Amino acid sequence: MDVILKDGKLVSIDSEEFKTLINQLSVIYSTSVQVVRVVGKLIIFRVKNGEKLVYNTEIGVMGIYNAVMAFSGGFAPVLSKETRLFGYINTEGELVIPCEYGKAYAFSCSRAVVQNKEKTVTGVINEHGETVVPFIYGNITLFKNNIAEATPLFGMGKKVVFDINYNIIEG
């Protein structure tokens, strides 16, 4: 597996240059550092207590999170160390949607299903973090072919089927 280091040079994770980066991070964070995954110029490292360090090879450390999920649609859900809430980073490692959700799922069809802080209701946001489906549902499926299905809160009532713009198709 190759990564791009700060000077734009492509190197192997087994190279001396990459080992030097690992050693530097190990000293800074007083713990061993392991590569979890590489996504373009981002390297996700596991540091102390299983925390995930997001490192942009052109910029440096972008953040440390309790969890960094898989990228989908250019975004990855992250779990904040401080708030224990989810937000999203982009492929540059920037936190672009604040950590304010109790649960966050992968982006699909430019939409992401999220739960409120209390994890009591579910809604949908777009790539700008704007609510596009109100937080009134018990559960919402991920979008497939621009369509999702929602279950009413506590399973009471009929399921609702809608498109990415919240046009109700059924229910």
C-alpha positions in Angstrom: 0.0 0.0 0.0 1.4 3.4 -0.9 0.7 6.8 0.6 1.5 10.3 -0.5 3.7 12.2 1.9 3.8 16.0 2.4 6.2 16.6 -0.5 3.9 14.9 -2.9 6.1 11.8 -3.0 4.5 8.4 -3.2 6.0 6.0 -0.6 5.2 2.6 0.7 4.0 2.2 4.3 7.1 0.0 4.7 9.5 2.8 3.7 11.8 4.5 6.1 10.1 7.9 5.5 6.8 6.4 6.6 8.3 4.7 9.6 9.8 8.1 10.6 6.3 9.6 10.5 5.0 6.8 12.6 7.8 7.3 15.1 7.2 11.0 15.3 3.5 10.5 16.0 4.3 7.8 18.6 6.5 10.3 20.4 3.9 13.1 20.2 1.0 11.0 21.4 3.1 8.9 23.9 1.8 5.6 22.5 2.3 3.2 19.7 0.6 4.2 16.4 -0.9 1.8 13.9 -2.3 2.4 10.4 -6.0 1.6 10.2 -6.7 2.7 6.7 -5.5 5.0 3.9 -7.9 7.0 1.9 -6.2 9.2 -0.8 -4.0 11.6 1.2 -5.7 10.7 4.5 -4.2 8.2 6.9 -6.3 7.0 9.8 -4.1 5.9 12.7 -5.1 4.0 15.8 -3.5 5.7 18.9 -4.1 5.4 22.6 -7.2 3.8 23.9 -8.3 2.9 20.4 -8.8 6.5 19.4 -8.5 7.4 15.7 -6.1 10.1 14.5 -7.0 11.6 11.1 -3.8 12.7 9.3 -3.7 14.6 6.1 -0.3 14.0 4.4 -0.3 17.6 3.1 -1.5 19.4 6.2 -0.8 17.2 9.2 -3.1 16.1 12.0 -6.8 17.0 11.3 -8.4 15.6 14.5 -8.6 12.7 16.9 -11.9 10.9 17.3 -13.2 7.9 19.2 -14.3 6.4 15.9 -13.9 7.0 12.2 -16.2 5.0 10.0 -15.8 4.1 6.3 -16.0 6.8 3.7 -19.1 6.9 1.4 -20.0 9.7 -1.0 -16.9 11.6 0.1 -17.8 11.7 3.8 -17.1 9.5 6.8 -19.0 9.6 10.1 -16.8 10.4 13.1 -17.5 10.1 16.8 -16.2 13.1 18.9 -14.1 12.4 21.9 -15.5 15.4 23.7 -19.2 15.2 23.1 -19.6 11.5 22.2 -21.7 12.7 19.3 -21.3 12.0 15.6 -20.4 14.4 12.7 -18.8 14.0 9.3 -15.3 14.6 7.9 -14.6 15.0 4.1 -11.7 13.3 2.2 -9.4 16.2 3.2 -10.0 15.3 6.9 -11.9 18.5 7.6 -14.9 18.3 10.0 -17.6 19.6 7.6 -20.7 18.5 9.5 -20.5 19.2 13.2 -20.6 16.4 15.8 -24.2 16.8 17.0 -25.9 13.5 16.2 -26.5 10.5 18.5 -26.0 8.2 15.6 -24.8 8.8 12.0 -24.9 6.5 9.0 -23.1 6.4 5.6 -24.0 8.9 2.9 -26.1 7.4 0.1 -27.6 9.4 -2.8 -26.1 12.6 -1.2 -28.1 12.0 1.9 -27.3 10.5 5.4 -29.7 9.1 8.0 -28.9 10.5 11.4 -30.5 10.4 14.9 -30.9 13.3 17.2 -28.6 13.7 20.3 -30.9 11.7 22.5 -31.2 8.9 19.9 -35.0 9.2 20.1 -35.9 10.2 16.6 -34.4 9.8 13.1 -34.1 12.2 10.2 -32.0 12.8 7.1 -29.4 15.5 6.3 -27.8 16.5 3.0 -24.0 17.1 2.3 -24.2 20.6 3.9 -25.7 19.2 7.2 -29.1 20.7 6.4 -32.2 18.7 7.5 -34.0 17.4 4.5 -36.3 14.8 6.2 -37.6 16.0 9.6 -36.6 14.2 12.8 -40.0 12.5 13.4 -39.3 8.9 12.5 -38.3 5.8 14.5 -36.2 4.4 11.8 -35.2 5.3 8.2 -33.5 3.0 5.7 -30.5 4.2 3.7 -31.4 5.7 0.3 -31.3 3.3 -2.6 -32.1 4.6 -6.1 -33.0 7.9 -4.4 -35.7 6.2 -2.3 -35.9 5.5 1.4 -38.5 4.0 3.7 -39.3 5.3 7.2 -41.0 3.6 10.1 -43.2 5.8 12.4 -42.0 6.4 15.9 -42.7 3.3 18.1 -43.8 1.4 15.0 -47.2 3.0 15.2 -48.8 3.8 11.8 -47.9 3.0 8.2 -44.5 3.1 6.8 -43.7 6.1 4.6 -41.7 5.9 1.3 -40.1 9.1 0.0 -37.5 10.4 -2.4 -34.3 12.4 -1.6 -36.3 15.6 -1.6 -38.9 14.2 0.9 -41.6 13.9 -1.7 -43.9 11.2 -0.3 -44.4 8.3 -2.7 -46.3 6.0 -0.4 -47.8 6.2 3.1 
